[in-house]
Amino acid sequence: MSNQPDQEEAFLAALGAMLVAWNGAEEIARSILRWQCQSPNVDVLISEMNNVTMRDAILAIAKVEARADLGEHLDHFASIFDLVREYRNYYAHGIRGVFPADSLIEAFPVLKAWLKHSGETNTCVGMVYHAISRAKLAQDFDVVSVSNLKAVEHWSFCVSGYGTALEIAFKTGGSTKAARKEWPSWPEKPTLPPKLEKNRAVAARRQRQLRSSPPST
């Protein structure tokens, strides 16, 4: 693959852009907690919150919010934030290397169908591997393309834009109940991305192959 270095750089650039876009979405989630709590000391509480605790806090606020329309938007924000979080974590923590797609097909024939279906056979892709052991071992073995990373970058920008629009609408309507004679128009709810499907079947098939063909002694 003569242009392999360029393709590797393109993949790594897309990965970096995805991570930066997600960092912006994280900060918007913290901003929502700031304007909901309305306390000068709120950063003491939220600065060390991780993504899951921020999601849970926003969901909890949505359930007790007296204004049903705002509660529905906060719930929707938490939902899209959490869905994109799963993709970000899967790629950010799971990519173990960047390889030409055709070389991965030679090394791992079980990936051939996925790569051909995705049309990514003539480029570089990231190899994803996760192992989780919670009472039972579960392994994910997957590949991720530049187009996958760009999709998560786009969804992260959607999270940021939606959260920012909610904050603007909230502040435009006044910062106290007494000042809110009527609410301005809320932003349109963005479409939720599909739930991440981890490629656990490929890893399971590999394990069955290894067990059926033990190493010779």
PyMOL commands that set and color helices and strands:
alter all, ss='L'
color gray80, all
select helices_A, chain A and resi 4-37+42-46+51-64+68-94+101-107+109-118+146-172+177-179+200-212
alter helices_A, ss='H'
color red, helices_A
select strands_A, chain A and resi 95-100+124-133+137-144
alter strands_A, ss='S'
color yellow, strands_A
deselect
rebuild
show_as cartoon
